[in-house]
Amino acid sequence: MDVTSVDAVLMCADPSAWRPGDSWLAGGTVTFSYGTDITRGAPTRLLDITGAGWTPLTWHPHADAPDAFPDLEIAATCRIADLRALADEAAPGGVARADLPGLDLIPPACDAFVASWKIWNVSTVGGNVATALPAGPMISLLSSWDATVLILGRDGSARCVPVAELVVGPARTGLGDGDLIRSFHVSGSVLAQMPAFRRISLTERGRSAALLIGRRTSPTTVRLTVTASTFHPIVLDLAADPAVGQIPADGSAWRDAIDTTVELTRGWYDDIHGEPAWRRLMTHRLGEEILAELLPDHATGIHDAIGRVTGDLRIERTAS
Ligand SMILES: Cc1cc2nc3c(=O)[nH]c(=O)nc-3n(C[C@H](O)[C@H](O)[C@H](O)COP(=O)(O)OP(=O)(O)OC[C@H]3O[C@@H](n4cnc5c(N)ncnc54)[C@H](O)[C@@H]3O)c2cc1C
């Protein structure tokens, strides 16, 4: 679709060149679908960052701790197709791919786009986060990884914030005028932790109505990230032997905790892709399944969920 408000398109990834009325342009799959910038309004100039030359994916080994798992840096301009390919590549030097099960989240997260490989080949990870749709699967993935985002400001500043905190609502983020997402940073230790993935939609391969990702943070604890059914990511910690402030790893306690948290924020998300009451029940169900999958010997009140798989996307594991 034409963006009829635009007077000029520049190749530029320099925030100091940003003027009122500008919008960053990456893959353009949102901007040219809607014919406008849904986060800022009709742009007069588009600053195209795809020529910045940023390396899509970089592994950073720890020089001072050679046994530690390397951290992963994802450039904002990394295409969905580049990220999807990473899941099938060999792990970085000296690390067995099986030691990084967190990378197994990438295929179902990419499949959660209502989009074909044609869109995967142009749309970017940064564009997905900056658009901040509740059904933004890169927001789900990065939030579940505790990823931080590096943001460059117009005044030459640089700041890092958790992705789960940057996204505050549909098409709303903590990005200020001219702020440019440069990259995302994921700790290797997180990628070494066992994950679980559940997603449901009203139609198979439709827009996500609830997307939950769990990560076993210790033998008896799980971090659970809820997206798509809520206005913004919600991250909860559950423990089989809870300390003060932790949520018991129990089906009933989980349902109460997410209900309370959602009520304290903006409620359950409501649009054509699912009614709030249904999204709530699906969120409960998918969360129970993740607890059962990650803590089968420790979680309580989830007996019915053991071995149960609801929804159309999950991590596919082969015997190898
Ligand atoms: C058929 C189809 C299906 C889709 N399905 C989904 C879906 O299921 N879920 C979903 O979330 N989206 C979906 N999308 C929307 C879109 O493809 C993705 O959100 C995509 O990841 C956006 O990336 P982009 O690079 O194309 O963004 P662009 O269109 O280039 O930009 C989108 C917004 O992000 C801003 N932006 C881009 N990069 C940066 C940056 N580095 N720093 C600051 N701001 C930036 C732009 O200024 C603009 O406001 C779909 C699109 C199509 C066409």
PDBQT file of the ligand as one rigid body, heavy atoms in Angstrom, charges set to zero:
ROOT
HETATM    1  C1  LIG A 401       0.656 -11.260   6.062  1.00  0.00    +0.000 C 
HETATM    2  C2  LIG A 401       1.214 -10.636   7.305  1.00  0.00    +0.000 A 
HETATM    3  C3  LIG A 401       1.080 -11.297   8.511  1.00  0.00    +0.000 A 
HETATM    4  C4  LIG A 401       1.592 -10.756   9.706  1.00  0.00    +0.000 A 
HETATM    5  N1  LIG A 401       1.444 -11.425  10.885  1.00  0.00    +0.000 NA
HETATM    6  C5  LIG A 401       1.869 -10.850  12.036  1.00  0.00    +0.000 A 
HETATM    7  C6  LIG A 401       1.684 -11.496  13.306  1.00  0.00    +0.000 A 
HETATM    8  O1  LIG A 401       1.118 -12.575  13.390  1.00  0.00    +0.000 OA
HETATM    9  N2  LIG A 401       2.137 -10.878  14.422  1.00  0.00    +0.000 N 
HETATM   10  C7  LIG A 401       2.761  -9.661  14.361  1.00  0.00    +0.000 A 
HETATM   11  O2  LIG A 401       3.167  -9.136  15.391  1.00  0.00    +0.000 OA
HETATM   12  N3  LIG A 401       2.949  -9.038  13.190  1.00  0.00    +0.000 NA
HETATM   13  C8  LIG A 401       2.511  -9.588  12.039  1.00  0.00    +0.000 A 
HETATM   14  N4  LIG A 401       2.695  -8.935  10.845  1.00  0.00    +0.000 N 
HETATM   15  C9  LIG A 401       3.320  -7.621  10.874  1.00  0.00    +0.000 C 
HETATM   16  C10 LIG A 401       4.819  -7.602  10.562  1.00  0.00    +0.000 C 
HETATM   17  O3  LIG A 401       5.146  -8.487   9.509  1.00  0.00    +0.000 OA
HETATM   18  C11 LIG A 401       5.726  -7.942  11.754  1.00  0.00    +0.000 C 
HETATM   19  O4  LIG A 401       5.318  -7.276  12.932  1.00  0.00    +0.000 OA
HETATM   20  C12 LIG A 401       7.177  -7.594  11.410  1.00  0.00    +0.000 C 
HETATM   21  O5  LIG A 401       8.060  -8.255  12.281  1.00  0.00    +0.000 OA
HETATM   22  C13 LIG A 401       7.468  -6.101  11.398  1.00  0.00    +0.000 C 
HETATM   23  O6  LIG A 401       8.800  -5.896  11.002  1.00  0.00    +0.000 OA
HETATM   24  P1  LIG A 401       9.199  -4.901   9.819  1.00  0.00    +0.000 P 
HETATM   25  O7  LIG A 401      10.685  -4.928   9.770  1.00  0.00    +0.000 OA
HETATM   26  O8  LIG A 401       8.503  -5.249   8.558  1.00  0.00    +0.000 OA
HETATM   27  O9  LIG A 401       8.647  -3.517  10.399  1.00  0.00    +0.000 OA
HETATM   28  P2  LIG A 401       8.359  -2.133   9.632  1.00  0.00    +0.000 P 
HETATM   29  O10 LIG A 401       7.053  -2.240   8.900  1.00  0.00    +0.000 OA
HETATM   30  O11 LIG A 401       9.531  -1.687   8.842  1.00  0.00    +0.000 OA
HETATM   31  O12 LIG A 401       8.194  -1.147  10.885  1.00  0.00    +0.000 OA
HETATM   32  C14 LIG A 401       7.132  -1.332  11.776  1.00  0.00    +0.000 C 
HETATM   33  C15 LIG A 401       7.232  -0.275  12.895  1.00  0.00    +0.000 C 
HETATM   34  O13 LIG A 401       8.438  -0.490  13.651  1.00  0.00    +0.000 OA
HETATM   35  C16 LIG A 401       9.260   0.683  13.610  1.00  0.00    +0.000 C 
HETATM   36  N5  LIG A 401      10.641   0.197  13.587  1.00  0.00    +0.000 N 
HETATM   37  C17 LIG A 401      11.143  -0.739  12.745  1.00  0.00    +0.000 A 
HETATM   38  N6  LIG A 401      12.420  -1.009  13.069  1.00  0.00    +0.000 NA
HETATM   39  C18 LIG A 401      12.733  -0.205  14.135  1.00  0.00    +0.000 A 
HETATM   40  C19 LIG A 401      13.908  -0.020  14.929  1.00  0.00    +0.000 A 
HETATM   41  N7  LIG A 401      15.037  -0.712  14.686  1.00  0.00    +0.000 N 
HETATM   42  N8  LIG A 401      13.865   0.874  15.940  1.00  0.00    +0.000 NA
HETATM   43  C20 LIG A 401      12.726   1.577  16.211  1.00  0.00    +0.000 A 
HETATM   44  N9  LIG A 401      11.581   1.433  15.483  1.00  0.00    +0.000 NA
HETATM   45  C21 LIG A 401      11.595   0.556  14.466  1.00  0.00    +0.000 A 
HETATM   46  C22 LIG A 401       8.822   1.443  12.377  1.00  0.00    +0.000 C 
HETATM   47  O14 LIG A 401       9.101   2.810  12.461  1.00  0.00    +0.000 OA
HETATM   48  C23 LIG A 401       7.323   1.155  12.397  1.00  0.00    +0.000 C 
HETATM   49  O15 LIG A 401       6.697   1.967  13.355  1.00  0.00    +0.000 OA
HETATM   50  C24 LIG A 401       2.212  -9.485   9.650  1.00  0.00    +0.000 A 
HETATM   51  C25 LIG A 401       2.359  -8.819   8.429  1.00  0.00    +0.000 A 
HETATM   52  C26 LIG A 401       1.860  -9.380   7.272  1.00  0.00    +0.000 A 
HETATM   53  C27 LIG A 401       2.035  -8.631   5.984  1.00  0.00    +0.000 C 
ENDROOT
TORSDOF 0
